[in-house]
Every structure is written in structure tokens, then in C-alpha cells.
Amino acid sequence: MASIRNRKPVHPGKLFKLDVMDELELSITETARRLGISRKHLSDFVNEKVPCSADMAQRIARATGTSMQSWLNMQAAVDVWD
């Protein structure tokens, strides 16, 4: 039997900001430049206004040495909750 969640899963943008950007003391501008995306799009992502697309997941995975699938799974959990 599947377990029932009592709270909303963490948005991948929030996790990226807390675990990557804040830990490395990177600004939105610098991070966006490194990822090759607009500052506006990154800001919307970390502020949970846009979902983690396959393109974003791939860029983050490459930059952080993580798997693309892990970012997409986080987004899927948020989507299912919503």
C-alpha cells in the first residue's frame, strides 16, 4: 500500500536555490549565466512560479553532477500533489 503524504513535496526550484545556489553563494544572475538561461526564467523557477522542464532538469543535472531524472521526479511529485 502506498504511503500518504501529509505535506506538499518541495518544488525543485526551492531545493536548487537552498542546496546549490545558497551553498555556493551564487546570485541569480551568475547562476543563470552559468546555466545558459535568462535571469527572469531562473528567478521564476527558484520562486516556484514555473515547473522544472526537461530542458531545465538537463541543465541543472549537467551543472551539478546530478541526474536529470531526479529533478524531473521532484517536479512530478509536486504536479501529482497539485
C-alpha positions in Angstrom: 0.0 0.0 0.0 1.3 3.4 -0.9 2.1 5.9 1.8 0.1 9.0 2.1 1.9 12.4 2.2 0.8 14.9 4.8 2.5 17.9 3.2 3.3 19.2 -0.2 6.6 18.0 -1.8 9.4 20.6 -2.1 9.5 22.3 -5.5 12.7 21.6 -7.3 13.4 25.3 -7.7 13.3 25.8 -4.0 15.7 22.9 -3.5 18.0 24.2 -6.2 18.2 27.6 -4.5 18.7 26.3 -1.0 21.1 23.4 -1.7 23.0 24.7 -4.7 22.8 28.5 -5.1 22.9 29.4 -1.4 25.5 26.8 -0.5 27.8 28.2 -3.3 26.8 31.8 -2.6 25.7 32.2 -6.3 23.5 35.1 -7.4 20.5 34.6 -9.7 22.4 36.5 -12.4 25.6 34.4 -12.1 23.7 31.1 -11.9 21.5 32.0 -14.9 24.7 32.8 -16.9 26.3 29.5 -15.9 23.1 27.6 -16.9 22.7 29.5 -20.1 19.2 30.7 -19.3 17.6 34.1 -18.7 17.8 35.7 -15.2 14.0 36.0 -15.3 13.4 32.3 -16.0 15.7 31.3 -13.2 14.1 33.7 -10.8 10.6 32.3 -11.7 11.9 28.8 -11.2 13.5 29.3 -7.8 10.4 31.2 -6.7 8.2 28.3 -7.7 6.4 30.1 -10.4 7.4 27.8 -13.2 7.9 24.0 -13.2 11.1 22.2 -13.9 11.1 21.4 -17.6 13.2 18.6 -19.2 15.5 21.3 -20.5 16.0 22.9 -17.1 16.5 19.5 -15.5 19.1 18.7 -18.0 21.0 22.0 -17.5 20.9 21.6 -13.7 22.0 18.0 -13.9 25.0 18.8 -16.0 26.0 21.7 -13.8 25.6 19.9 -10.5 26.6 16.3 -11.4 23.2 15.0 -10.5 20.7 13.1 -12.6 18.2 14.7 -14.9 15.6 12.2 -13.7 15.9 13.2 -10.0 14.9 16.8 -10.9 12.0 15.6 -13.1 10.9 13.2 -10.3 10.8 16.1 -7.9 8.6 18.1 -10.3 6.3 15.1 -10.9 5.8 14.8 -7.1 4.7 18.4 -7.0 2.5 18.0 -10.0 0.7 15.0 -8.5 0.2 16.8 -5.2 -1.3 19.8 -7.1 
